[in-house]
Amino acid sequence: MENGEILCESARNGDLEKLNFVIESGADVTYFDEQGFTPLMHAAKHGHAGAVKRLLEAGAPWNALSPSNLSAGDFAMESGHQDAFDILLNAGIQAELILGTIARRNNSNGDSNGDYLEDRITFSEDKLMDSNNKAIMMAWEKPLMEAHAKAVCSGGGHILNIGFGMGLVDSAIQQYGPVSHTIVEAHPEVYDRMLHSGWGEKENVKIIFGPWQDVLSQLESYDGIFFDTYGEYYEDMKEFHQHLPTLLKPGGIYSFFNGLCGGNAFFHVVYCQLVSLELQSLGYSTHLIPLPVKDCLGEEIWEGVKHKYWQLDTYYLPVCQSIEDSE
């Protein structure tokens, strides 16, 4: 039996003595067996927290994927092995804080903001698409957008939304009759469609055209803020968060479309925790409200769409406010 197979067997059995011996003999901890599983996946699946810890220390990749697109963290999560899960979650958070490997991988699958803003887009009743048949926004998101609107409008007053898209969240915001409703939209075709559909004529609506980075000087302070842009990435949202202390009034509520790593349950948990930690460092608490979405996502929803940007059964809606206000 070669060293890689011995590693997998030791990890499956939680045999730390044998695992240590094979690792110290130079075995490859990145090895994939015939099933497409790594030793770390085997250890996680069987709940051997000590083996998980030792393999990570030896350099086993926490984010390697099986042929069915599952990581070691997914196996620990599915099997209910909390200790192994916690070790892997911490490893993922620490690695992403330093390296941001998943964020970069997702970036390579998308279009940059500059490309998107120059792209032709198509509107239909149930989706907004770019020229590569990637969905910018889809009608299945409507219940989520209504829940986001309810959260950011909970205190009434002045509301800001970054990214109009199909207008789902803005239509929901209007139902709450805010004192003012500011919408920032960067894509020229979406902006033109907004004007043609009468959004510029609503008494309490102010439309600001341009990327949010370019129009910050035109923004004021708000009681509720929602952020949902396309063609931007986690780093862009982090940059926006740096402006929250200026943009969000005391007692205000902030929320964002939580689509980070929407194709893998464990990676999504890692990024939910990362964003929560980042916002905590700025003085904000984050409460994640679970919303079931499985029934909204039949295969027919994705017909003609190049990339399924959401494949999970539960959506975690973030509600963020100042830590002082939440105490």
Disulfide bonds with the S-S distance in Angstrom:
none
